[in-house]
Amino acid sequence: MKKQTGIDVTIAAGKVGQFDVVADGKLLFSKQKEGRFPEESEVLSQLAG
Protein backbone atom coordinates (compact mmCIF):
# COMPACT_ATOMS: atom_id res chain seq x y z
CA MET A 1 0.00 0.00 0.00
CA LYS A 2 2.87 2.35 0.65
CA LYS A 3 3.86 2.04 -3.01
CA GLN A 4 0.38 3.15 -4.17
CA THR A 5 -0.40 5.74 -1.48
CA GLY A 6 2.86 6.69 0.23
CA ILE A 7 1.28 5.72 3.56
CA ASP A 8 2.96 3.32 5.99
CA VAL A 9 0.69 0.45 6.99
CA THR A 10 0.81 -1.31 10.35
CA ILE A 11 -0.94 -4.52 11.35
CA ALA A 12 -2.09 -4.69 14.96
CA ALA A 13 -3.63 -7.63 16.79
CA GLY A 14 -7.23 -7.27 17.89
CA LYS A 15 -10.03 -9.50 19.09
CA VAL A 16 -10.52 -12.88 17.43
CA GLY A 17 -12.23 -12.33 14.07
CA GLN A 18 -11.65 -8.58 14.14
CA PHE A 19 -10.37 -6.89 10.98
CA ASP A 20 -10.53 -3.10 10.94
CA VAL A 21 -8.79 -0.68 8.63
CA VAL A 22 -7.99 2.56 10.45
CA ALA A 23 -6.12 5.59 9.10
CA ASP A 24 -5.37 8.70 11.15
CA GLY A 25 -7.78 7.47 13.81
CA LYS A 26 -10.66 7.13 11.33
CA LEU A 27 -12.30 3.73 10.77
CA LEU A 28 -12.27 3.06 7.02
CA PHE A 29 -13.52 -0.54 7.07
CA SER A 30 -14.84 -2.98 9.65
CA LYS A 31 -15.23 -6.70 8.94
CA GLN A 32 -17.70 -6.92 11.82
CA LYS A 33 -19.90 -4.21 10.29
CA GLU A 34 -19.62 -5.37 6.65
CA GLY A 35 -19.53 -9.12 7.30
CA ARG A 36 -16.56 -9.61 4.95
CA PHE A 37 -12.97 -8.65 4.33
CA PRO A 38 -12.36 -5.53 2.24
CA GLU A 39 -11.20 -5.62 -1.35
CA GLU A 40 -7.75 -4.06 -1.77
CA SER A 41 -9.22 -1.48 -4.16
CA GLU A 42 -11.71 -0.33 -1.49
CA VAL A 43 -8.96 0.38 0.99
CA LEU A 44 -6.68 2.05 -1.56
CA SER A 45 -9.43 4.34 -2.84
CA GLN A 46 -10.30 5.48 0.69
CA LEU A 47 -6.66 6.10 1.54
CA ALA A 48 -6.18 8.07 -1.67
CA GLY A 49 -9.03 10.34 -0.66
C-alpha positions in Angstrom: 0.0 0.0 0.0 2.9 2.3 0.6 3.9 2.0 -3.0 0.4 3.2 -4.2 -0.4 5.7 -1.5 2.9 6.7 0.2 1.3 5.7 3.6 3.0 3.3 6.0 0.7 0.4 7.0 0.8 -1.3 10.4 -0.9 -4.5 11.3 -2.1 -4.7 15.0 -3.6 -7.6 16.8 -7.2 -7.3 17.9 -10.0 -9.5 19.1 -10.5 -12.9 17.4 -12.2 -12.3 14.1 -11.7 -8.6 14.1 -10.4 -6.9 11.0 -10.5 -3.1 10.9 -8.8 -0.7 8.6 -8.0 2.6 10.5 -6.1 5.6 9.1 -5.4 8.7 11.1 -7.8 7.5 13.8 -10.7 7.1 11.3 -12.3 3.7 10.8 -12.3 3.1 7.0 -13.5 -0.5 7.1 -14.8 -3.0 9.7 -15.2 -6.7 8.9 -17.7 -6.9 11.8 -19.9 -4.2 10.3 -19.6 -5.4 6.7 -19.5 -9.1 7.3 -16.6 -9.6 4.9 -13.0 -8.7 4.3 -12.4 -5.5 2.2 -11.2 -5.6 -1.3 -7.8 -4.1 -1.8 -9.2 -1.5 -4.2 -11.7 -0.3 -1.5 -9.0 0.4 1.0 -6.7 2.1 -1.6 -9.4 4.3 -2.8 -10.3 5.5 0.7 -6.7 6.1 1.5 -6.2 8.1 -1.7 -9.0 10.3 -0.7 
